[in-house]
Amino acid sequence: MATVTIPLLLKDLTGGARRAEVSGENLREVVRALDGVFPGLEAKLLSNGKIQPYVAFTVDGAIAAQGLDTPVRPDSEVCILPSMGGG
């Protein structure tokens, strides 16, 4: 199962959990599996089947360049990154 790191900003949906292990062959399946564990999480991360503009994902340390079609291996590390504002 892939290990997913969840940002603190989503703690209300995860009951404070910061990591989860889920199955999926690509990022879309991983997000869907996460929503099965933490209902409502998919709606925060995706809109109309696309990644929200304020969210990014990495898979094994690299930005998920193929979006939701990015392959995920059973031993992958997936990280959800909220965008950072500043000025």
Number of C-alpha atoms within 10 A of each C-alpha: 16 20 20 22 18 19 16 12 12 17 12 11 15 21 9 13 15 14 14 17 18 18 20 18 15 17 23 21 17 24 22 18 19 21 18 13 15 16 13 13 19 19 15 14 21 17 11 7 11 11 18 14 11 13 14 17 23 20 22 16 11 11 15 19 12 10 16 19 13 16 17 23 17 13 12 18 18 26 21 17 16 18 10 7 6 4 2
